[in-house]
Amino acid sequence: MCQGCQNKVVERVAYRVDHVGSFLRPKELVEAREKFSKGEISQEELTKVEDKTITELVEKQIANGLKGVTDGEFRRAYWHLDFFWGLNGVEHVQGEKGYPFKGIETKPDTAKVSGKISGENHPFVAHYKFLRDLVADKEGVTVKLTIPSPSQLYFELIRTEDHIKGYEKFYPTFEELKDAIVAAYKQVIADLYSEGLRVLQFDDCTWGALADDGFANRFRDERPLEEVRREYAARCLALNNEVIEGKPGDLAINTHVCRGNFHSTWASSGGYAPIAKELLGEEAVNAYFLEFDTDRAGGFEPLAEVTPGKGVVLGLLTSKSGQLENKDEVIARIKEASQYVPLENLYLSTQCGFASTEEGNILTEEDQWKKIGLIKEIVAEVWGE
C-alpha cells in the first residue's frame, strides 16, 4: 500500500446526498447480458455495452447532484457473488436452491471454495480503473467502489453442510479460513489503493441476519440464541476489522448494512440493538450506511452505540418502491436520529441500492432519479447544502 499515507486523515467519508451504489440496469445492458449468456455475443462486445452504459450512468449521477459515483454494479449479476468468484480458490457453482426472500427465491448461484483462497489479479481492479478514468477531470467527484464485506464471504461459505465440507478440505478451522479471507481481501484492497481508490464500501447483510432472531435456525445451531449470536458477531467483527487494520490513513472504508434487497423484497427483520455493540461500537469503519426505511429495522436508539465522530448515513427512503416519501416525515425522523448522533455527522440516502442483483427492484429509472432528487430537497432544507 501507499507509503507515507498512514498519518493522513480521510476528509470525507460520505456525502450529505448519498446513495448505496447499485442502479437499475438499462434495457440495452440487460439485452446484451442475455445475448452473452446465450453465446450470441462475445465478451468484448458485452464489455463495450457495459462501458457505454456505465459512462452514461456516471454522467447521470453527476447531473443529479451526486458527488460519490459508482459504476452502478453494471458488470455484475449480484452485489456480492461476482466479487467472490473473482477471488482465486473460489468457484461459481449452482446450489440446490437460491436465497430465500419474502415470497420469492433467487437463482441458485453460489460460491464454494475449490482451492487456496487469494486475491491476486482480481477483475474488480480493472473495473475500478475504468471508472477512475471516467471522472479524472470531474472536479469534486469521488469514485466509490462497493464490494461485499469479508464477513459476507464467510456467511456464503457456511450456507450449507456442502459449503462447509468444501472449505474444510483446505481450512479445517475457522481461524485458518479467517486468515485466508483476510489476506485475500487485503491483497485486493492494496491493488485498488495503488490504482487510486480512496473510498471503499463493505456491503454487509450479515449484521442484518444476526439481528433477526430466526438466524440461528439457518445455521442449524440449537444452542441458546444469544450464545450463537455473540459467537457469530465476534467472528464477523474479527473478519472485518482484521481486513481494515493497517489501512492507509487516506483510505475510507465504510459499511452498508441491510436486511436483503431482491426484486423489492427482503430477507430478515430486526432492529440493531442485538448487534449494536459489535457493529456500531467496535467495527473499525469510517461511516455506516444503515437501513431505516421500515419498522423492520427498529428505532434509532441503538445509534447511541456509534463511536463518536463516525458518520451515519440514514437510509430513510426506500429503493424498493417508486412511491416518494413524505418530506416532512423524513425530516422529522432525521431530527429524531440527531438525538443520538450529532446532525453534522448524519447523511441521507435510500436504504439500499436500486438493483442489488441484475433483476433490479420494481420501479422505473425515472422513479430512481426522483428518489435522488427528493434526497437533495431534504438535505437542502435540513442542512442548507
N, C-alpha and C positions, 0 to 999 in steps of 0.2 A: 504494500500500500504506500501512498504518498508519504515520503519522509518529511518531517518538519510540520506535519499537519496536526499533530496531537494537541497542541495548545490553542488552536484556532477555535472560535466559537461559532456554532451554527446560528446565523442571524434570523432565519425564517424557517420554521418547521411546518407551517401551514398557512393558508391564505384565508382571509376573512370569508370570502366567497370561494368555497372549495367543492370538490367532488371526489368520489371514491376511486374512479378510474376507468370503468368499462362503459362503453356506449353501444347503442343499438347498431347492429351491422346493416349497412345499406344493401339494397337489393342486388346491386352489381357484385358485391363481395359474396353474398350468400350464394348466388348462382355460380360464381367462379369456384367456390369451395365444393359445391355439389358436383360440378363437372370434374374437378380434380379427383374427388373421391371415386368417381366412376372411370377414371383413366382417360377422360376426354380432352384434358389439357395437361401440359407439363408443369413441373414445379416452377420453372422460370416464368411461365405465363401467369400462374397464380400469384407469384411474388409481385409481378408488375401491377396486378389489380390491387393487391394489398398495399403496395407503395402509393398508388394513386389515391385510394380511399383514405389512407392514413394522412396523406398530405392535405386532403380536403377536410378531414376531421380536425386537424390541428388548426387550420385557418378558421374553422367554425368556433373552436374553443376560444381562440383569441378574440374573434369578433364578438363573442358573447361574454367577454369580460373575465375569462379565466386566466390566471397568471401561472398556475401549475398545470402543465398539459401532459397527457399520456397519448399512447397510440390507440386507445380505446380497447386494447387487448384484441385487436382485429386479426392478429396472426394465430390466435388460439381458439380451440374449441371449448376449453374450460379455463376458469380463472386459476386453477391450481395444477391440474394433471399435466398440462403441456410443459410446465416448468419441471415437474418430477421426471417426465420422460426425457428431458434434456440432460439429466444427470447420468454420468457413467454408472453402470451397475444397476440401473432401474429401467424396467421394460414396460411397454404398453401391452396390457393383456385385457381380455374380456372376463369379467367376473360372472358369477351366477345370476346376479341381479344388480340393478343400479342403486343409487342413493334414494332412500325414502323421503319424500316430501309430503306435505299436506295434500292428500288426494291424488298424488301423481308420483311417478318414479323416473329418474334419469336413465339414460342409456347405461349399459353395464361396463363402460370403460373403467379401468382402474390401473394402478401401478404396483408392481411387485419387484422385490429385489432379485436380481439374476446374477449378481457378482459383487465385487467390492465397489462400494459407492465412492465416487469422487466428482469434483466439479470442473475439471479442465474442459475448455472448448465448449462452454455452454452456448447454445444458439441465441439465448436472450441477450448476450453481449452484442451481437450483430444487430439485433432488433433495436437495442438502445442507441447504438451508433447512428442508425438511420434517423431516429427521432432527434437525437442531439444535433445532427447536421441541419435538420429542417428548421430549427429555431435558433441557430447560431447567430443570426443577425437580428433577432427579435429582442429588443430591449425590455427588460423587466419580466421576461418569461423564463420559467424554470421547468425542466423536464422531471417528471416523477415516474419512476418505474415501480410497478406493482408486482409482487411475487408472493406465493403462499409462504406462511411462516414455517420455520423449522419444525415446530410442534405439529403443524398440519401434515407434514410428510410422515411424522411418527404415527399420527392417527390413521393415515391411509394404510400404513404397514401393519396395523393391528386390527383392521376391519373384520377379518375372518380368521379362523384357525389356519386356513390355507395360506393367507398372507403371512401369518406369524411363522409357520414352518418354513416359508420361503426365506425370510431374513435370518432365521436361526441357523441355517446352513453356513452362513458367513459370520454372523454376530450372535453368539449364544446368549449374551446377556444384554440387558438394557444399556448398561454403561458402554459396552463396545459399540452398540448401534448408535447411541447418542454421540459418541466421539466421532464416528464416521460421518454422521449427518452434519455435525458442527464443522468438521474440516471441509466437507464439500461446499457448504454454504459460504464459509469464509473464503474459499478459493473463488467462487463465482463473484462474491462481493468485491474482492480485491481486483478482479479483472474489470468489473464495471467501474470501480472507482478510478482505476488507472486510465480509463477512457473518458473520465469526466463526470460520472454520476455523482450527484451530491444530495439527492432526495430519494430514499428508498422506502417502500411501504410493505410491511408484512401483513397480508390479508389472512385473517385467522378466525375460523369457525370453531376452533377447539374450546375456547373460553365460553362461547355461546352454548356448546354442547354440555360443558361441565356445569353451567348454571341451571340446566334442565335436570330436575330430579329423576327423570327416567333414563339418564345416560348410563348408569351402572348396568342396566339390562343389556345395553348394546355391547358392552364389553364382557358379557357373560360372567359377571363378578357378583357373587352372592354375599360378600362381606357387608357390614353396615355402610350405609350410603356415604356418610361423612368421611369414613376411613378411606373409602375408594376415591372420593372426590379430592381429598387432601393429597393422596399419593399421585394421582394423575395431574393435579395442579402443580405439584412440585416438579414433576417430570417436564411439563410444558414450560415452566419458568426456567428450569435449568437449560433446556434446549435453546430457547430464545435468547436468554441472557448470555450464554457462553458464545453464541454467534456474535452478539453485539459487543461483547467485551473486547477492548483494544481497538475499536474502530477509530478512524481519524476524527479529529475534533470538528472538522468541517463537513462531515457526512451525517445528515439527519436520517435516522431510522425511526419511522413512525409505525403504528399498527392500526389496522381496521378490524373491528370485531362485530360480527353479526350472527344471526341465527338461521342462516340459509337464505338463498335467493335464487330460485329457479323458476322461470316462467311465471313470475308473480306469486309464487307460493313460498312456504317457509318450512323449516325442519325442526326447530326447537323453540322452547319458551322458557322464560325465567329471568328475573331481574339480576343485576350484577352483584348483589350482596354476597352470595355464597362464594364468589371468587374475587371479590374486590381487593382483599389483602394482597394476594399474589399479583393479580393483573394490574390494578391501579396503584398499588403501593410499592411494588417491588420490581415489576418489569422495567428494564432499563431503556425504554424507548423515549423519544423526544416528545411525541404527541400521540393522542388516541383519537381515532375516528370511531365514534360509538353509536350504535343503533338505538334510536329513541322514538321511532315513528308510530309505535303502537304500545298498548299496555303490556304486551308480551315481554317488553324489555324492562318493565318495572319503573320505579321512580328515580329521582336524581340523588337521593340520599347517599348511595354508595360513592358518589363523586367526592365525598369528604375524605376518601382514602387517597385521592390523587396527590402525588408528590408535588409540593408547592413549586410553582414556576413552570410546570409542564402544560402543554396545550391540550385542549379538549375540543374536538370538532363534533358539534352536536348534530347527529343525523335525525333531524326533526321532520324532514319532508320525506315522503316515501317515493321510492323509484319503482314500486310495484304497480302503480296506478297513475293514469294521466290526470286524474282529478286534482285540481290545485287546492292546497291547504288554505285555511283562513289565516290571513296575515296577522291579525290581532291575536289569534290564539297561539301562533308560533312565537310571537314577540313575548307574550305572557310566559310561555314556557322557558324562553331564554332568560328572562328575569328570575324565574324560579331557580333555574340551574345556577345562576350567578350568586345564589346564597351559599353555594359550596365551592365554586371555582370563580375567581375574580373575572369580571366581564372582559378585561383586556386579554385574558388567556382563553377565551371562548371564541369559536369559529362556527361556521354553519355549512351544512351540506345535506344531501339526501342520505338516507340510512345505509345505502349500498349502491353498487353500480347499476346501470340500466340493463346490463347484459352480462351477468356473471358467467353464462355459457352462451354459445353462439346462437341458441334459440331466442334469447332476449326476453325481456318482460313484456307484458301485454299493455303496451301503449305505443304511440306513434313518435316519430322523430320530432315532430312539431311539439308534442307534449313534453318530450325530453328537454327541449330548449326552453320551453315555458317554465319548467321547474327551475332551471338555472336562472332564468330571468326573475322569478319570484324570490329566490335566494338573494339576488342582487338588491332587489327592492327592500327586503327586510334588513339586510346589512346596512344599507344607506340610512334607514330610519333608526336603527338601534345604535350603530357605531359611528354614523356620519361618514362612512367611507364609500 
